[in-house]
């Protein structure tokens, strides 16, 4: 039995950029803690937390895996997250349920663009973080340079608590600076770093005398647990060097999971997977309360109740029935039919905010052969969209087309593989096209008086105003409930985001404020669904009057190339409408950082790799949407009838609502 009631717990996410050795570290942690008897490996496809066929074939993690073990009397829930940027949505969901994090950096590659992005998300959520510098035995390992880089790009408050011994292949391990006999110079550095950041310790340090190390360590533990300082340790995961020390550091510096098991239930579903025999597996982090087998749990997000059939802890391929899940813990809950990722169980009060990292920027059409049943393909992709809501699988009935949204090409490879291995379906994908957005050109009003053909009556007037970049949709109503009943106001509020899914060019309209400034219903003639029909017409009327501007996704890019290719790269960036900082030269290589429209640079990584003969790196992450230049046009075919054609629209919606 893994779980003991009332045991101290920590929930740790393991984060890293691709190839920093994350899954190998997780594997060794499970081995050292006694959870597994034999070591798997990513390269041979036997890593325990890589359970999907495609993960084994490619040696990358796609799904966030969950494992639990006990170390020195503390129960640890460990979530190994994918490192590849195409699977950022998995990382984002894991971040939300973690109380603390280990960020792995490679001693050779140092801080990568993605390490920075994950770090920023961890800081935004205030998650205490420990840094593990891996691959210390590799040729080119330079812990000093990595520390300097980490302090520049991540935080000045990163504090090494170990002293590494030996360089590259001669690396033998690292000694704890708190232990007796530790390297005097390195310990002095540690104490000075702490004294610089705290007046009380500074006085203590200046007064001379030998320091009481227990007091100093306790101070660092408190600072680390509150996410103000970040201890750093070293190791070689592939050889098991530094793993027990990493486990000790986790129990030393990480805060314990809070939560009250006696309060009403408050939890969140952060992941969904499939079990061949048991059906839907909902990965639940519980913040308050207790859930037991056969309990009925309220799904707050969908307003339904479900009966829990079983609660299990999952270890790679093995699962173990634990009977109960209590505050502060994570487990897999079975029996929650129709549950989706992000659903809140019980009450929402205790659940923290989320960090938005993943934005799918490409849309792709799915094709399949005549030998496969349409319903099977659609059903399979909709099931996969339950597991990853950002896929947003959409079946366009009239055009008989299926479209999905993706982050990048590797995600398509994975989808291709999952469709074949799990469902026995062979699909292909069309050329990915960029997802644009629209935003209002100026402020103005939209009006609709939907009073014909009877029986109907809904009058609405919206004020539509541009909002700041990244603000999404802000909605409010200034209408009194005596003019428009609360139930009709709620229906209108619910339909506004739907109405903004397709603007004048067919793209989602964003970064705006919509205010309901006038609204009327009729005592006899109003039907409850009249406001569902009227809202899109009122919104489109407003957008049509004021016009919208097209917005395109922009990437923040970092390109490293041999110096002789630098001139061509800068010329390419200008051709692609990019902007860049003055380049940096570093040992015969040129580093260029800048911003690029996704639309012009879709195939650029392949082009770059071919003309530099593979001696370049191209890393990018989403930096936001920006207005397109006037000469860029992109229109998307509208799904369904345009609400601007009011007579036709009313007929089609009435038919659909009755149907």
N, C-alpha and C positions, 0 to 999 in steps of 0.2 A: 504493500500500500504506500503510495508516494506521499499522500497528503496527511498531515496531522493537524487536528483542529487547534486553532490558536497559535500555530507556529509563525515565527516572523517570516515575512516574504519580501522578495524583491522581484520586480518585473523589468527585465533588461532587454533592450533591442540591440542587435549587433548590426552596425552600419559600416559601409565602406564603399570605395569606388571599385570598378571591375578589376579583378585580378590582384586585389590587395591581400587575398588569402582568408576571406571571411568564413567560407563554409569549412575550410580546413581547421580554422581556429575553433569553430563551433564543435566540430567532430572531436577534436582533442579535449575540449572542455568536458564533453559528455563522457569521454573515456577516462579522463583523470578523476572525474567526480564519481566514477563507478556506475554511471547509468548504462554504458554499453561495454561489452566484454572485448570486442575486437574493433580495431580502427578501420573505417572505410576511407576511400579517397576520392576526390573530385575527378582526378585524371583517369582513374580506372572505372569511374561511374558507380562507386559503391558507397558514396557519402550518404549517411542515414537521413539527413534532412532534405536531400534532393530526391524526392519520390516520383517526379514525373519523368517519363522516358526521355523527353527532349532535354531535361536538365542533365541527365546522365550522358547523353550523346554530346552535348555542346560544352559540358563542364561549366555551365552557368546556373545560378539560382533564379527561378522565375517566380516561385511562390514563397511567401513568408512562411517558414516552418516553425512549429512550436515544440519545445522540449522542456521537461521539468526535472529537477534533481535537487538533492539536499547537500549543502556544503557547510560544514562546521555549524550544524544546527539551524541553518537558514534555508528555507525553501526558495529556489531560484526558478522563475519561469523565463526561459530564454527564447527570444524570437529572432531567427536568422532571416534577414531581409534580402531581397535581390539587390545586386549592385549595378545592374545595367540600367541606363537611363530610360530605356523603353518600358521598364517595369516600375516606374516611379510611383504609379498609383498604389502598388502594393506597399512601397516604402511609406507613403503618406498615411495609409490606413494603420500601419503598425505603429508609426510615431504617436498616433493619437492615444494608444493604450499603454504606452511605456511610461514608467516612472523614472527610468534612468537609461543611459545608453553607453555602449562601448563603440568608439569610432576607431577603425583600424586604418593605419597609414602604412604604406610600404616604405621601408628604410631606403629603397632605391628610387622609387618614383616620387615619393613625397606627397605634397598636397595637390590633388587634382581638382579640376573645375567642379566635379560632382561632390568631392569631399566638402568643398566650400558651400555648395548648395544645401547639403544635408546639415552641415554645421549651422547655417543660418536658420534653418527650420527648427533645429534643436534649441537654438537660442531664443527664437521667437516664442516657443512654448515653455521656455525656462526649464528644460530637462537636464538634470545633472549628468555630466559626461566625463568618461574616463578615456584616455587615449592609449592605444596599444600600438607601438611601432614594431611591425612584423618584418620578417625576412632579413634579420640582422646579419645572417651569415652569407648573404649574396655578395658577389663581386660588385663594387660600386655602392655598397651600403654606406650611408653617411649620416649617422644619427644627429650630429651637430647641425648639419645643413637642414635636416628635416625639422629639427626643433626651431631653428631660426625662421624657416618658412611658415611653420605652424603658428609661431607667435606673430608673424607679419599678416598672414591671410586669415587666421582663425581667431586667436585671442592672445593678448599679452599676458593673460593669467594662467597660462599652461605651465605646470610645475612638475619637472621630473622628480620622482621619489625613489629612483634607482640609479645606480652607476653601472653602465655596461662594461664587461671585461673582454678584451680582445677585439680585433677588427676583422670584418669580412669572414673568410673561412676559419680564421682563428677565434671567432666569437665563442665564448664558453658559457655565457649567461650574464645575469645582472644581479648586483647585490643591493639589498634594501638599505636605504640611507638612514632608517630609524634604528637599525640593529647596531649592537656594540661592534666596534672594529670596522665600521664603514669608512670609506675613503673620506679623509678629513676635509680636503678642499671641496669635494662635491657636497658634503653635508653643510659646510659653511655657506655655500651658494644657496642651498635649500633654505636654510634658516634666514639668510639675508633677504631672499625673495619673499618670505612670509613677513619678516619685520618691516620691509618696505611698504607693505599693504595694510599694516595695522599698528596704530600708535602705541597701544599697550605693549605689544610684543617688541616694538622698536625700543621703548624705554628699558624693557627687560634685557634686550640684547646689548644695549649701550652700557648697562650697569656692570657688564663683565661677569665673571664667574661661570661655572659650567652649567649649560642650560638643562632644565628638566625636560627631556625629550617627550615624555608622555603628555605634558601640557601643550607643547608645540604641535604634536601629532593630532591631539584632540581638536586644536584650532583648525588645522587643515581639514580634518574630517567634517567639521561643522560647515566650513566654507564650501567644500566639495558637495556635500549633501544638499546645500541650498543653491547649487549651480553658480557660485561666484568664482570658484577656482577649479582647475581641471588637472588632476594628477595624471602623470604620463609614465608608462612602464614599457619595457622592451621584451622581445622574444623572437623565437623561430617556431611558429605553430607547427610546421611540417615535421619538426623533430621533437615536438612536445616541450621545447625549452621555454620557460617563462609562463607556462599555462597555470600551474598551481599558484604562482605569484599573482597572476591576473585574477584568479578566483578569490584569493585573499584580498586583493585590492578592491574587488567588487563588494565583498562583505564588509570591508573596512570603511570605504568611502561613500557607498550608496545609501540613500534613505530607504527606510522600510515602507512597504505599501500601506497606506492608511485605510480608512473605511470602517464602518460599524456594521457588524453582522446582524445586529438586532433591529436596525432601521428598515423601513420598506425598501424593496428591491430597486436598484438603479444601476443599469448596466448597458453595454453597447455591443452590437455584433460588428466585429471589425474585419471578418473574413468568412467566406463561405466556400466549402469544398464538397465534393461528392464522395460518398462511400458506396461501393457496389451493393452491399447487402443492407446497410442501414439508412441509405438515402442522404438527405441534406445534413451536412455537418456545419453547425453555426459556431464559430469561434467567438466566445463571449468573454469580455473583461467586465467583472462585477466591481462596482465602486462601493455600494452599500447593500446590506441585506444578505439573504441566503436563498439559494434555489436548490430544491431537492428533487430527486427522481419522483415522477408522478405529480409534481406541483403544477398548478395552472398559472401561467405567466402572461401578463398583459404586454402586448406589443404596442407601445405608445405611438410609434410612428404610423402604424397602419390601423390603429384602433381595433385590434382583434385580440382574442385570447387563445393561447395554445397550451396543450398539455405536454410537459417534458417527459420523454420516454426514458432517456438515459443521459448521464453526465459522465464524460470520459476525459482522461488525460491522454494525450497523443504523443507517441515517441516514434517519429519516422513511420515505419510500417506497423508498429504495435500500438494498441490502445488498451487502456485499463479502466474499468468501471470504478468511479470514486464515490458515486451516490449523492454527493452534494458539492455545491460551489458556493464559497462564501466571500464576503467583501474583501477586496484586495487581490483576489485570485483570478486566474484565467483558465478556462477549460473549454471542451467542445460539448455543446448541448444538442441533443437529437430530439426530434419531434416538433420543432417549430416550423410548421408547414407554411410555405409562401414567404418565409423570412428573407429579407434582403440585406445587403451590406449597408451599414450605417443606421440600421434600425435600433431604436432605443427601447430597452426592456424596462418595464416598471415606470419610474418617474425620471425626468431628464435632469433633475436638480444637481446631481453630483458629478455629471459628465463634463470633462474639460473641452475646450474649443479644439478645432482641428487646424492643421497647417495645410494650406492649399499649395501643392507643388506641381501636381500632374495636370496638364492641360492637353487633351488630344488635339493635334493640330492638322491631322490628315483625315480625309474621308476616302473610303475605298469601297468599290462595288464587289460583291461576292458572286462568283459563277460556279455552276456545277452541271454535270452531264445529265442527259435525259434519263439515264438509268436510276438516278436518285430521286426520291420523293421530295417535292418542294417542302411539304410540312415537316419532314424529318430534319432537313437542313435548317429551316427557320427555327424549329423547336430547339435544335442543338445550339444554335448561336444565341438564342434568347436565354437558354440555360447558362451559357458562358457569360452572358451579359449580367445575369444575377450575381455571378461570382466576381465580375469586374464591371461595375455599373458604367464606367467611362466608355465601354465598347458601344453602348447605346445602339444596339442592333435595331434597324428600322426596315420593316417590310412595306414597300410602296405598292399597295394593292392594284391601283390602276395601271401603273407602269410594269408591274410584276418584277420589281427589282428589290434586291436586299443590299442595304448599305451598313457599314460599321465605321466607327471612328478609332483611329490608332495613334500611337505615339511615334512609331517608326518601323523600319523594315524587319528588325529581328522579331518584333512582336508578331508580325505576319507569319514568319517562319514557325513560331511557336504555335500559333492558332492552327496553321496548316497541319502540324504534327498532332495536336490534340484532337482535331476533327477526325483524323484518320485512326489514331490509336483508341480513342474513347468511344467514338460513334460509328467507326467504319465508313466514314464519308470522305470522298475526295473532292476538295474544293480548290478553286484558283481565285486569285484576286486581280482586279483591274489595276490600272495605273493610279497610285495615290494622288489625290488632289487636295490642295490647301484649303483649310477651313477659314474663310474670311468672316468678319462681323460688320455690323453697321452701328452707327451712333447718330442721334439727331443732329441736324446742321445748326439749329437754333431753337429757341423756345417758341411754343405755340400751343393751340388748342385743337382737340378732336371732339366732334359732337355726333351723337346718334339719337334720333327719335324713332325707335322701332315700335310702330303702332299699327302697321298693316302687314300682311293680311290678318284680320282678327281670327281668333282671340289672342291678342298679345299687347303688351304695353311696357316698354322699358326706355327711360330717357337717361342718358349719361353724357357728362361733359368732363373731359380730362385735360389737365394742364400737363404738357410734356416738356421737360427741360433737360439740356445736356448735363451730365454729371462728370466729376473728375475721373481721369483714367483709372481703370481697375475697380471702379466703385460698383459695377454690376447694375442691378435694378434696385432702386429705392422706391417703395410705394407707400402712399398714405391717403387717407380720406378725410375731407373737411366737411362731409355731408352729415346733417343731423339725422338721427335714426327715425325722427318723426316724418322726414321727407322720404327716406329710403330705409326700409326695415333692415335690421342687422343681418338677417339670413340672406337678403339680396346683396348687401354690401360684401358679405363673405364670399358669395358666389362670384361677384365682380373681381374681388382681390385674387381669388383662385385662378381666374381666367386670364388675368393680365400677363403673367409670365408665358402662358401658352400662346397668347396673341402675339407676343414679341419673338416667338421662335422663327418667324419668317418676315423679314422687313420688305422694303421696296425692291431689293435685289435678290430676295429669297434667303438672306442670311439672318442669323440671330441678331436682334438689336440689343445693345448693352450700353453700360455707362450712362444711365439716364435716371431722372426722377419723374415718376408719374403720380400726379395728385388728382384724386376724384374731387372736383370742385362743385359739381351739381349732379343730382340724381333724383329720379322720381319713379314711383310705381303707381299702379292703379288698383283701387280696392277690389274691383271685379275682374278687370280684363287681364291683369298680370298673371302669367303662368310662371311657376318657380324657375323654369329653364330659360325664360326670356333673357335674363341677364347673361347667360352663357352664350346666347346667340348675339346679343348686342355688343358685348365687350370688344371682341375682335374688330367689329365694324367701326366702333368709336376710336379705337387705337389706330387702325389703319387710316382712318379719315385724317387723324392728327398728323401721322407720319407723312402722308401724301401732301398735306399743306406745307409742312415745314422742310421736307426733304431729309435724306440721310446721307452721311458720308461713309465711304468704305474704309474698313480697318483691316490691316494684315498682321499676321504673327511675325515677331522679330526675335531672332536668336542672338544670345550673347555668345561669341565664339572665341576660342583660343587655338591658334594654329602654330605648330612648331615645325619648321622646315630647315633643311640645310641652307646655309647662307646664300649660296648661288641661286636658289629658287625664290628668294625673298622678293625680288623685284617683280617677278611674274605674279606672285600671290597678291601683292598690293594692287597691281593692275587689274587682276581678276575681281578683287573686292570692289573696286570702283565700278567695273562693268556690271556687277551684281547689285548696284545701288547700296553698297555697304559703307560703313564709316569705321575708322580704326585709329587707335592711339599710335604715337611714334613707336616703331618696333624696338625690341630689346635684343642685343647680341649676347650670346652665352656660349662660349666654347665652340665656335664654328656653326652654331645653330641660331636661327632667328625666331623670336617669339612675337607673334602679332596678335593683339587682342582687339576685338571690335564688335560691331553689331551688323547683322545681315538679315534681309528679308528671307523668310523660309522659302517663299515662292521662287526666288531666283537661284536658290542654293541647294535645291533638293538633291541633285546628282553631284554636287561639288566634291564631297568627300571621296568619291570613286575617282573623279578626274584628278584630284590632287594626288591621291595615292599612286595613280599610274604615271604621272609625269615626274614624281619625286622617287619613283621606283620603290615605293613602300617605305621611304625613309621620312615620313611626315606623320604628325598626329593632328587630328581635327576633333576638338571636343566642343560641344555646344549645349546650352540649355535655354529654355524659353525665357525671354526677358519681358514679354508683354505685347499687347497689340498697339500698333501706331497707325495713324492715318496714312492712307495710300496717296502717292502723288496723283495729280489730276489725270495723267494719261493712263493710269492703271484701271482697267475695268474687269469685273468678275461678277457674273450673274449666275444664280443657281435656279434650275427649274423648280417652280413652286409646286408643292404637294397639295392636292385638293384645290378647292375653288377659292379665288382671291376675294377676301371680304370687301374689297373696293367695288366689286361687281355685286351690289347688295341684293338685288332680286334673286340672282342665281345662287348666291351664297345662302340666303335664308332658306330657299327650297332644299338645297343639299344638306344643310345642318338639320333642318326639321326632319328630313327623311332619315338621317343617321341617328338622331335622338330617338325617333320612334322605333327604328329598327333595333 
